[in-house]
Amino acid sequence: MKDRQLNVSAIKDGTVIDHIPAGNLFKVITILGLDKVETLVTFGNSFESKKLGKKGIIKVSNVFFDNVDINKIALVAPTAKLNIIRDYEVVEKMKVEIPDEIQGITKCVNPKCITNSEDVTTKFQVISKDNLKLKCHYCEKITSRENLNMI
């Protein structure tokens, strides 16, 4: 039997997010608001991956993400890689990287934290990148990846 392969159309300009852990694909779509954009978005899940076992991929036409969005991706999909496409060519490749400090991206898990009751921007120090742990600047509560609640 002949090998069969599904081909997905190339995008002229935009961003490809590759190497997303399969279980986190829809989290990435949600946190980036890709379910609400009016541009072409193509995604696939559970592709074979030597490094991840299974991976997801997202192609977004005419969208280029800023640092805040890239940091959001890093928090939920730290293995992701971004390819910037211009005129059907990859012009830039980058790995997402969790920064040392996170501001205004995720809520504090402590319901008594000032950031949950007043108009104060959240601020966290990243105390572990491998097994994600964030320490709130205000109440010092530790948040893990499983408890992230994006703003």
Secondary structure as GFF3:
##gff-version 3
##sequence-region A 1 151
A	DSSP	beta_strand	14	21	.	.	.	ID=ss1
A	DSSP	three_ten_helix	22	24	.	.	.	ID=ss2
A	DSSP	alpha_helix	25	31	.	.	.	ID=ss3
A	DSSP	beta_strand	41	49	.	.	.	ID=ss4
A	DSSP	beta_strand	53	61	.	.	.	ID=ss5
A	DSSP	alpha_helix	67	76	.	.	.	ID=ss6
A	DSSP	beta_strand	81	86	.	.	.	ID=ss7
A	DSSP	beta_strand	89	95	.	.	.	ID=ss8
A	DSSP	beta_strand	101	103	.	.	.	ID=ss9
A	DSSP	three_ten_helix	114	116	.	.	.	ID=ss10
A	DSSP	beta_strand	123	128	.	.	.	ID=ss11
A	DSSP	beta_strand	133	136	.	.	.	ID=ss12
A	DSSP	beta_strand	142	144	.	.	.	ID=ss13
A	DSSP	three_ten_helix	145	147	.	.	.	ID=ss14
###
